[in-house]
Amino acid sequence: MKKLTLLMTGLLTLVAVGLVGTHSATTAHASSSKLNDYISSQDIKPASITKSIWSGFPKNKYRNGYGKPEGVVVHETANSSSTIYNEIAYMKKNYNNAFVHSFVDASRIINIANTNYLAWGVGYPGNARFVQFEQIEVHSKSAFAHEIANAAWYTAYLLHEYNLKPNDAAYDGKGTVWSHNAVSKYLGGSSHTDPVGYYSSNGKKYFGQAYTMAQFYTLVKAYYNSGTSSSSSSTASTSLNKATYTSESTTATLSSSYSKYKLYNHVKGTYTNMTTYKWSSISAKTGKKVYINMKGIRSPQGSTWYRFTTSTAKGAKQYWAYSDAFNLSTTASSSSASSSSNAATSSSSSSTTTASSTTASSSSSN
């Protein structure tokens, strides 16, 4: 988390001098957040994700299809006396009226609905576009800081999970990070303004400064860029590998030994939060053509990994596999390189996972 602290400090400094973002007045204000500074100085770590999917929620695809949300909507319950478990119980009983995918408080992130399907939290047309989560109202300085850290980290996690880049929708209604207020303003379907009032009042109460969505977005970007939005506080002590990434543009075929290895959503061992996939999920066979778009060199082992898709279609699902699973048709040429701890440049797949899960093991020691 020391790396995150330094990264957040650097990011906030860049914003202050106008080098990050295009809305100088707002981002300058975002850079002076006492709450964000407190989260950084106290080295507050995000909670792990508890995955508790309830089968009773409807399963409807997003407008672009299964597992293809276009952003994240941040809500707040507007109930000063409820608990996270009371809210979840109420939602299960009243899901025909409204439901969201997850709930966040000071110590928990609980995912109750499959994020690959839409939720009913902001009305039409936003429901068909966004993953949505609610924040529970908390009542202390520490609790509010922890909740904001959890919410910002979870937002960044979801952006990574669905290969979405951070983009604040507050200014023009076009982006990936939304408040319920922004949805009401730009898309309609609701008149709610959360979590704007809650952020403002608790910010003033506990930090002497109104907290804003612009400041929240700055924190989301810090988590997203640090790469920690695919790990959690409960796994922070896990020893992870590092990797250096280069962009690639080449084709390959699956080798005769591909089945000895596994498919992952990241280079194996670089994230605590790993997902594995079966080769049958991509109808794999020896000689199958794939499209490689990134290479990762894992350290200290020095092993080579490739990220690939099975088609050139926009938004095609991406996987990582060990290099021996491929026969490269040509020598992959790097178009750009960037060194990263824990794969800040690595896009995760669209499968939702539990942040507290341990690194998946492979049949290969690589």
C-alpha positions as CSV (number, residue, x, y, z in Angstrom):
1,M,0.0,0.0,0.0
2,K,3.0,2.3,0.3
3,K,3.1,2.3,-3.5
4,L,-0.6,3.3,-3.6
5,T,0.1,6.1,-1.1
6,L,2.9,7.6,-3.3
7,L,0.8,7.1,-6.4
8,M,-2.2,8.9,-4.9
9,T,0.0,11.7,-3.7
10,G,1.6,12.1,-7.1
11,L,-1.8,11.9,-8.9
12,L,-3.3,14.6,-6.6
13,T,-0.3,16.8,-7.2
14,L,-0.6,16.5,-11.0
15,V,-4.3,17.3,-10.8
16,A,-3.5,20.4,-8.7
17,V,-1.2,21.8,-11.4
18,G,-3.6,21.0,-14.1
19,L,-1.8,18.1,-15.8
20,V,-4.6,15.6,-15.2
21,G,-8.1,16.1,-16.4
22,T,-9.7,18.7,-18.7
23,H,-11.9,20.5,-16.1
24,S,-9.3,22.6,-14.3
25,A,-11.6,24.3,-11.8
26,T,-13.3,21.1,-10.6
27,T,-10.2,18.9,-10.6
28,A,-8.2,21.5,-8.7
29,H,-10.9,21.4,-6.1
30,A,-10.8,17.6,-6.2
31,S,-7.0,17.7,-5.5
32,S,-7.5,19.4,-2.2
33,S,-9.6,16.8,-0.6
34,K,-8.9,16.4,3.1
35,L,-10.7,13.1,3.1
36,N,-8.6,11.6,0.3
37,D,-5.5,12.9,2.1
38,Y,-6.7,11.2,5.2
39,I,-7.2,7.9,3.4
40,S,-3.7,8.1,2.0
41,S,-2.0,9.2,5.2
42,Q,-3.7,6.6,7.3
43,D,-2.9,3.9,4.8
44,I,-6.5,2.7,4.8
45,K,-6.9,-0.6,3.0
46,P,-10.0,-1.6,1.1
47,A,-12.2,-4.5,2.3
48,S,-12.4,-7.7,0.5
49,I,-15.4,-8.5,-1.7
50,T,-17.9,-11.0,-0.2
51,K,-19.7,-12.7,-3.0
52,S,-23.2,-13.7,-1.9
53,I,-25.2,-14.0,-5.1
54,W,-28.9,-14.5,-4.5
55,S,-30.6,-16.6,-7.3
56,G,-33.9,-14.8,-6.9
57,F,-32.9,-11.7,-8.8
58,P,-34.0,-11.4,-12.5
59,K,-31.4,-12.1,-15.1
60,N,-31.7,-9.6,-17.9
61,K,-28.9,-8.7,-20.3
62,Y,-27.4,-5.2,-20.7
63,R,-28.3,-3.4,-23.9
64,N,-24.9,-4.5,-25.3
65,G,-25.3,-8.1,-24.1
66,Y,-24.4,-10.4,-21.3
67,G,-21.4,-9.2,-19.2
68,K,-21.2,-5.8,-21.0
69,P,-22.0,-3.0,-18.7
70,E,-20.8,0.5,-19.8
71,G,-20.0,2.0,-16.4
72,V,-20.7,2.0,-12.7
73,V,-23.3,4.0,-10.7
74,V,-22.7,5.0,-7.1
75,H,-25.7,5.1,-4.8
76,E,-26.4,5.9,-1.2
77,T,-29.4,4.5,0.7
78,A,-30.6,7.7,2.4
79,N,-31.4,5.7,5.5
80,S,-29.5,6.9,8.5
81,S,-30.5,4.0,10.7
82,S,-30.1,0.9,8.5
83,T,-27.3,-1.7,8.4
84,I,-25.9,-3.4,5.4
85,Y,-27.6,-6.6,6.2
86,N,-31.0,-4.9,6.8
87,E,-30.7,-3.2,3.4
88,I,-29.8,-6.5,1.7
89,A,-32.8,-8.3,3.3
90,Y,-35.1,-5.5,2.3
91,M,-33.9,-5.5,-1.3
92,K,-34.4,-9.3,-1.6
93,K,-38.0,-8.8,-0.5
94,N,-38.7,-5.8,-2.8
95,Y,-36.6,-6.5,-5.8
96,N,-39.5,-6.0,-8.1
97,N,-39.4,-2.3,-7.2
98,A,-35.6,-1.9,-7.3
99,F,-32.3,-3.7,-6.6
100,V,-28.6,-3.1,-7.1
101,H,-25.7,-5.5,-7.5
102,S,-23.7,-4.7,-4.3
103,F,-23.6,-2.9,-1.0
104,V,-20.7,-1.1,0.7
105,D,-20.2,0.1,4.2
106,A,-17.1,0.9,6.3
107,S,-15.9,-2.7,6.6
108,R,-17.7,-4.7,3.8
109,I,-18.3,-5.0,0.1
110,I,-21.0,-7.5,-0.4
111,N,-22.0,-8.5,-4.0
112,I,-25.5,-9.9,-4.0
113,A,-26.5,-9.9,-7.7
114,N,-24.5,-11.1,-10.7
115,T,-22.9,-8.1,-12.3
116,N,-23.0,-9.7,-15.7
117,Y,-26.8,-9.0,-15.7
118,L,-28.4,-5.6,-15.2
119,A,-30.0,-4.3,-12.0
120,W,-33.0,-2.0,-11.4
121,G,-31.6,1.0,-9.5
122,V,-31.9,4.1,-11.8
123,G,-34.8,3.4,-14.1
124,Y,-34.7,3.5,-17.9
125,P,-32.3,3.8,-19.7
126,G,-29.6,3.6,-17.1
127,N,-30.5,0.2,-15.8
128,A,-29.5,-1.4,-19.1
129,R,-26.0,0.2,-19.0
130,F,-24.5,0.2,-15.6
131,V,-23.3,-2.0,-12.7
132,Q,-24.8,-0.4,-9.5
133,F,-24.0,-0.4,-5.8
134,E,-25.4,1.2,-2.7
135,Q,-23.5,2.8,0.2
136,I,-24.8,2.5,3.7
137,E,-24.9,5.7,5.8
138,V,-22.1,5.6,8.5
139,H,-21.6,7.8,11.5
140,S,-18.0,8.5,12.3
141,K,-14.9,10.0,10.8
142,S,-13.1,6.6,10.5
143,A,-16.1,4.8,9.2
144,F,-16.8,7.4,6.5
145,A,-13.2,7.3,5.3
146,H,-13.2,3.5,5.2
147,E,-16.5,3.5,3.3
148,I,-15.3,6.0,0.7
149,A,-12.1,4.0,0.3
150,N,-14.1,0.8,-0.2
151,A,-16.5,2.4,-2.6
152,A,-13.7,4.0,-4.7
153,W,-11.7,0.8,-4.8
154,Y,-14.8,-1.3,-5.7
155,T,-15.6,1.2,-8.5
156,A,-12.0,0.8,-9.9
157,Y,-12.2,-2.9,-9.5
158,L,-15.4,-3.1,-11.6
159,L,-13.8,-0.9,-14.3
160,H,-10.9,-3.3,-14.5
161,E,-13.2,-6.3,-14.4
162,Y,-15.1,-5.1,-17.5
163,N,-12.2,-3.5,-19.4
164,L,-13.5,0.0,-18.9
165,K,-11.4,3.1,-18.6
166,P,-12.1,5.7,-15.9
167,N,-14.1,8.6,-17.3
168,D,-16.1,11.0,-15.1
169,A,-19.7,11.3,-16.4
170,A,-20.5,14.3,-14.2
171,Y,-19.5,16.9,-16.9
172,D,-21.2,15.7,-20.0
173,G,-23.2,12.6,-19.3
174,K,-20.6,10.5,-21.2
175,G,-18.4,8.3,-19.1
176,T,-17.9,5.2,-16.9
177,V,-18.2,6.6,-13.4
178,W,-21.6,7.9,-12.5
179,S,-23.5,9.1,-9.4
180,H,-27.2,8.5,-9.3
181,N,-27.4,12.3,-9.5
182,A,-25.6,12.3,-12.9
183,V,-27.9,9.6,-14.2
184,S,-31.0,11.7,-13.2
185,K,-29.4,14.8,-14.8
186,Y,-28.3,13.4,-18.2
187,L,-30.3,10.2,-18.8
188,G,-33.5,10.7,-16.8
189,G,-35.5,7.8,-15.4
190,S,-35.1,9.1,-11.9
191,S,-35.0,12.3,-9.8
192,H,-32.6,11.0,-7.1
193,T,-29.4,13.0,-6.4
194,D,-27.5,10.6,-4.2
195,P,-24.8,10.3,-3.1
196,V,-24.1,14.0,-3.5
197,G,-25.8,15.2,-0.3
198,Y,-24.5,12.4,1.8
199,Y,-20.9,13.0,0.7
200,S,-21.2,16.8,1.2
201,S,-22.7,16.6,4.7
202,N,-20.4,13.9,6.1
203,G,-17.4,15.6,4.5
204,K,-18.3,18.8,6.3
205,K,-19.1,17.0,9.6
206,Y,-16.0,14.9,9.8
207,F,-13.4,16.7,7.7
208,G,-14.5,20.3,7.7
209,Q,-14.9,20.2,4.0
210,A,-17.7,19.0,1.7
211,Y,-16.8,15.9,-0.1
212,T,-17.6,15.8,-3.8
213,M,-18.0,13.3,-6.6
214,A,-15.0,15.0,-8.3
215,Q,-12.9,14.1,-5.3
216,F,-14.3,10.6,-5.3
217,Y,-13.5,10.2,-9.0
218,T,-9.9,11.3,-8.2
219,L,-9.7,8.5,-5.7
220,V,-11.1,6.0,-8.1
221,K,-8.4,6.9,-10.7
222,A,-5.7,6.5,-8.0
223,Y,-6.9,3.0,-7.2
224,Y,-7.4,2.1,-10.9
225,N,-3.9,3.4,-12.0
226,S,-2.2,1.7,-9.0
227,G,-3.4,-1.8,-10.0
228,T,-4.5,-2.4,-6.4
229,S,-8.1,-2.5,-7.6
230,S,-7.8,-6.2,-8.2
231,S,-6.7,-7.1,-4.7
232,S,-7.9,-6.3,-1.2
233,S,-7.0,-5.5,2.3
234,S,-7.4,-9.1,3.4
235,T,-4.8,-10.2,0.9
236,A,-2.4,-7.3,1.1
237,S,0.2,-9.4,2.9
238,T,0.2,-12.0,0.1
239,S,3.5,-12.2,-1.7
240,L,2.8,-11.3,-5.4
241,N,5.0,-11.4,-8.4
242,K,5.6,-8.4,-10.6
243,A,5.5,-8.2,-14.4
244,T,6.6,-5.9,-17.2
245,Y,4.1,-5.5,-20.0
246,T,4.5,-4.7,-23.7
247,S,1.7,-4.2,-26.2
248,E,1.7,-6.7,-29.0
249,S,-0.1,-7.2,-32.3
250,T,0.4,-10.6,-33.7
251,T,-1.4,-13.9,-34.3
252,A,-0.6,-17.3,-32.9
253,T,-2.0,-20.8,-32.8
254,L,-2.5,-23.0,-29.8
255,S,0.3,-25.4,-29.4
256,S,0.0,-29.2,-29.0
257,S,0.8,-28.7,-25.3
258,Y,-1.7,-25.9,-24.6
259,S,-3.9,-28.2,-22.3
260,K,-1.0,-28.5,-19.8
261,Y,-1.7,-24.9,-18.8
262,K,-4.6,-22.8,-17.6
263,L,-6.3,-19.6,-18.7
264,Y,-6.3,-16.7,-16.4
265,N,-7.7,-13.2,-16.2
266,H,-4.2,-11.8,-15.3
267,V,-0.6,-13.0,-15.5
268,K,-0.5,-15.8,-12.9
269,G,0.7,-14.6,-9.5
270,T,0.6,-10.9,-10.2
271,Y,-2.8,-10.4,-8.6
272,T,-4.2,-12.0,-5.5
273,N,-7.6,-11.9,-7.1
274,M,-7.3,-14.5,-9.9
275,T,-9.9,-16.3,-12.0
276,T,-9.1,-19.4,-14.0
277,Y,-11.1,-20.6,-17.1
278,K,-11.3,-23.9,-18.9
279,W,-10.0,-24.2,-22.4
280,S,-13.4,-25.6,-23.4
281,S,-14.9,-22.1,-22.8
282,I,-13.1,-21.0,-26.0
283,S,-13.6,-24.2,-27.9
284,A,-9.8,-24.8,-27.8
285,K,-8.0,-27.2,-30.0
286,T,-4.4,-27.6,-31.3
287,G,-3.9,-25.1,-34.1
288,K,-6.7,-22.8,-33.2
289,K,-5.9,-19.2,-34.2
290,V,-5.8,-16.5,-31.5
291,Y,-5.0,-12.8,-31.5
292,I,-2.3,-11.7,-29.1
293,N,-2.4,-8.0,-27.9
294,M,-0.1,-8.0,-24.8
295,K,3.0,-9.7,-23.4
296,G,3.9,-10.0,-19.8
297,I,7.3,-10.9,-18.4
298,R,6.8,-12.2,-14.9
299,S,9.6,-11.5,-12.3
300,P,11.6,-12.9,-10.7
301,Q,10.9,-16.0,-12.7
302,G,11.4,-14.4,-16.1
303,S,8.5,-16.4,-17.6
304,T,6.6,-15.0,-20.6
305,W,2.8,-14.8,-20.7
306,Y,0.5,-13.6,-23.5
307,R,-2.9,-11.9,-23.4
308,F,-5.1,-12.9,-26.3
309,T,-8.6,-13.0,-27.8
310,T,-10.2,-15.5,-30.1
311,S,-11.6,-12.9,-32.4
312,T,-11.0,-9.4,-33.6
313,A,-14.5,-8.2,-32.6
314,K,-14.7,-5.1,-30.4
315,G,-14.9,-6.0,-26.7
316,A,-13.9,-9.7,-27.3
317,K,-13.1,-11.4,-24.0
318,Q,-9.4,-11.5,-23.1
319,Y,-7.4,-14.2,-21.5
320,W,-3.8,-14.7,-20.3
321,A,-1.8,-18.0,-20.7
322,Y,1.8,-19.1,-20.4
323,S,3.8,-18.7,-23.6
324,D,4.2,-22.5,-24.2
325,A,0.5,-22.7,-24.9
326,F,1.1,-20.9,-28.2
327,N,2.9,-21.2,-31.5
328,L,3.6,-17.6,-32.6
329,S,3.2,-17.2,-36.3
330,T,5.7,-14.3,-36.3
331,T,8.1,-12.8,-33.8
332,A,5.8,-10.6,-31.6
333,S,7.0,-7.0,-31.9
334,S,6.4,-4.6,-29.0
335,S,4.7,-1.4,-29.8
336,S,4.9,0.1,-26.4
337,A,6.3,-0.9,-23.0
338,S,5.5,0.0,-19.4
339,S,6.9,-1.5,-16.2
340,S,4.2,-2.3,-13.6
341,S,3.8,-3.9,-10.3
342,N,0.7,-5.9,-10.2
343,A,-0.3,-5.2,-13.8
344,A,-1.9,-1.7,-13.8
345,T,-2.0,-2.1,-17.6
346,S,-3.5,-5.5,-17.5
347,S,-7.2,-5.6,-18.3
348,S,-9.2,-8.1,-16.3
349,S,-11.8,-10.3,-17.9
350,S,-15.5,-9.8,-17.4
351,S,-16.0,-12.5,-14.8
352,T,-16.8,-11.3,-11.3
353,T,-14.6,-12.8,-8.6
354,T,-14.1,-12.5,-4.9
355,A,-11.3,-10.2,-4.0
356,S,-10.3,-12.4,-1.1
357,S,-9.7,-15.4,-3.2
358,T,-6.3,-16.9,-3.3
359,T,-4.1,-17.1,-6.3
360,A,-5.2,-19.9,-8.5
361,S,-2.7,-22.7,-9.0
362,S,-1.6,-24.0,-12.4
363,S,-0.5,-27.4,-13.6
364,S,2.6,-25.6,-14.7
365,S,5.2,-24.3,-12.3
366,N,5.7,-21.3,-14.5
